[in-house]
Every structure is written in C-alpha cells, then in structure tokens.
Amino acid sequence: MEQKTAALVGVGSIGITHFKHLLKRFDKIIVIDPKIDIIKKQLENYPGVDIEYKKSIYEISSGKSIALIVISNWGPDHFSVLKHFAVIGSLNFLIEKPLVDSLKEIRLIKKYQEKYNLKIYTHLPMLYAKFTQYLLDNSKIIGEPIAINVFGGAKCVATNGIHYIALANKLFKDKPEKVMAYLNSDPINPRNEKLKFYEGNASWFYPDKKQLNINFSNNSQVTLNLEILYKFSKATIHDNTFALTNINDSTRKSMLKPTSTKFPSDFLVETSAYESEFDLNETSKVYDLFDTNYSAKESEYGFSATECLITALISSKEQKLLKVPIQRFLKLKYFLRKWGIS
Ligand SMILES: NC(=O)c1ccc[n+]([C@@H]2O[C@H](COP(=O)([O-])OP(=O)(O)OC[C@H]3O[C@@H](n4cnc5c(N)ncnc54)[C@H](O)[C@@H]3O)[C@@H](O)[C@H]2O)c1
C-alpha cells in the first residue's frame, strides 16, 4: 500500500506544532529546512514515522504523491513555496500567516488556486477559534460587537495584528471599508533580522461604524490585551484568560444616552458573566477541516486579512486614509512591494 505522505517546509516554533499534527495523520513526512542538521536532532525522538530530510524545496521534483504541503517558513517565501509545489503537481496546502508578502502575490496566489484547482487552508483564523465561536453563538444575548481594541508592547502589527484582522472580519461578519495607519518597524523580529516588526497605530473602519484598532509599542515588553466592546458587554482576553462581563439590567435602565458627556464613565461593567482559560491557538481545528469538509471560504479569510494588513502598511507610507480593497490609482510600487511580514 502506498504511504500517505506530507511535506513540511520550515520547522521552527510553529513548524514543530505542525509536525506533531502530521505525525498523527501521515505515514511519511518530508521535512524541508536549510537548518536540517539541527532539525534532525530535534526530530529523532519521534518514533513511528518515516522522515525524509531535505535542505531545499528544489530538491523535490514531483509533488503528485504528496497529499499535503504545510508551509511554515517565513512569510516572504510562502508564495514561492506554493508556486513550486503547485507547478510540480501538489494540490493541498496549509499555509501559515501571512500567506503572502505583497499585493501582487495575493493576486497570483488566487490565480494559482484557480489554475491548478488547489485547496488552500490557512492557519490564520484558528487563533481564538473557540472564543470567536462562543461570541458568535451567543450573539442573541451579548449583542453585536461594536469595536475591537488590541493594545500592548512589542507584538508587531503584522505578525500578531493579522490574527485580529481575521478575528474582526469574522466577528463583524464583514470586511473593513477603510484603513488609516501610522506604523514604523524596528529590526527586532526574533525570526530573522530581515523581517519587519511593526509598531504604531492602525484602525480599520467597518460598515455601521464598527472598528478595529491596534496599538503596539516596540519599546515595551508587556503582553497584549484584547477588548471587544458591545453595547452592554465587554469581552476581554488577557494572559490566556477570556472574560465576558455585562452591565446588569437595572443599571442599563438608568443609563444615560451615549451622547451625554456623563456616559459611560459613570457605569463600569459590573457583572462577570463568563471566565475561562483555554488553549488559544487551536491548530487541531485546521487539521480537522481536512477530514471533514474543505471550504474555499477558509483561504478567503486569510487572503482578506493579508490584504487589509498590507493596505494599512501602504496607508502609513502614504499618510492617507485608504479604501479596502485599495483603489485603482494605487502606485505600481505598492502593488509590487514586498513588506517583509512574517
Ligand atoms: N498561526 C500562528 O499562530 C503562528 C504562530 C507562530 C508563527 N506563525 C507563522 O509561521 C511562520 C514561521 O514562524 P516561526 O515562529 O515558526 O519561525 P521560526 O523562525 O521559528 O522558524 C522558521 C523556520 O523556517 C526555516 N526556513 C527559513 N527559510 C526556509 C526555506 N526557504 N525553506 C524551508 N525552511 C526555511 C528556518 O530555518 C526556521 O527553522 C511565520 O510566517 C509566522 O508568522 C504562525
């Protein structure tokens, strides 16, 4: 019987997580990473699987018998890996964020998806998947989210921010119409010095005056806070703890209209409705999708979040409020530019 084979490109902090999931599902894993000698030592303690080691994707010339390619190297190389394997006959891909590194690559990845009939899964919306589902399932009680605020120290508006764009698109059930950003990068990306690490402010404006605001500072090492504001509730995540708090009914009745200058400082959120700790990054969910039903919607979430992020980077360069998707008068240099996001 033919072995069920997967290829894993890039075995760093997230690659090892993917490796553990692949172990459970495949008989053979082709592991590809330029640091292959270090990786070999790392993986030698995992028994029961056939592992083939390669230093470069270009050592593989046929992809037809590889059932899944997991792309977990750095963002600027994600598209060239997909391109190589699509051309040599692979059909199924799981790509880490940010999926691509430029607007041009977004257009190309969609073209390749269509031309070669590729299934592209993205790991992007899986952060907070359970929590997001809880908020969506309980929307009749909690209401509609109004604003999502994410703030903290050096967390990078690209590498972490992109998860919150995906989260906002899911919770607001829409895409932003406009973005305004002021962002700067420092050479502190722990993955590689060539990769960017963005701090600053970015705001994406959605229909019905909903908004996503991200603010990170590279000068601080404090963790990230997430607040989702509803009319009478607030959902927060801090240190892997999710809390949902409500303003109680009697207080609601006595509250002033939001137009009053006294609102809302007099009425703090009062009752604790839900508090829980859980594994925030539900990688297994993306693998379950393979076993159940694939929907192109999953990759669309990823493409859309990446496009919103790159439009924010352009807004910052141009110092302009920009429409999403970006207008046709966009300068060619921004269409071609690679942003070093990962
Ligand atoms: N979804 C998530 O929650 C999540 C979490 C962490 C990282 N990520 C994403 O996963 C990707 C990898 O992040 P990481 O933290 O694992 O980085 P990392 O630096 O820990 O690992 C990257 C690995 O890729 C290897 N590599 C570099 N160039 C390569 C190439 N051309 N071919 C094959 N391998 C190559 C490196 O040697 C390294 O081992 C990034 O794009 C990051 O944004 C996603």
The ligand as a Gaussian input file, in Angstrom:
#p B3LYP/6-31G(d) Opt

LIG

0 1
 N       -0.663000      30.749000      13.278000
 C        0.057000      31.055000      14.335000
 O       -0.450000      31.201000      15.428000
 C        1.555000      31.231000      14.168000
 C        2.393000      31.197000      15.269000
 C        3.767000      31.352000      15.073000
 C        4.253000      31.558000      13.788000
 N        3.404000      31.619000      12.723000
 C        3.900000      31.866000      11.350000
 O        4.654000      30.740000      10.931000
 C        5.791000      31.159000      10.168000
 C        7.059000      30.625000      10.838000
 O        7.162000      31.209000      12.129000
 P        8.085000      30.560000      13.258000
 O        7.818000      31.317000      14.506000
 O        7.923000      29.096000      13.266000
 O        9.523000      30.966000      12.681000
 P       10.925000      30.307000      13.050000
 O       11.965000      31.307000      12.694000
 O       10.879000      29.741000      14.428000
 O       11.008000      29.075000      12.028000
 C       11.083000      29.221000      10.646000
 C       11.845000      28.026000      10.092000
 O       11.832000      28.119000       8.659000
 C       13.128000      27.758000       8.207000
 N       13.328000      28.310000       6.865000
 C       13.760000      29.539000       6.516000
 N       13.815000      29.646000       5.174000
 C       13.390000      28.456000       4.660000
 C       13.201000      27.966000       3.352000
 N       13.456000      28.717000       2.277000
 N       12.768000      26.699000       3.211000
 C       12.498000      25.912000       4.284000
 N       12.648000      26.344000       5.548000
 C       13.071000      27.605000       5.753000
 C       14.073000      28.336000       9.242000
 O       15.353000      27.695000       9.183000
 C       13.329000      28.012000      10.535000
 O       13.665000      26.725000      11.034000
 C        5.746000      32.689000      10.100000
 O        5.204000      33.104000       8.892000
 C        4.838000      33.062000      11.274000
 O        4.099000      34.235000      11.036000
 C        2.071000      31.434000      12.904000

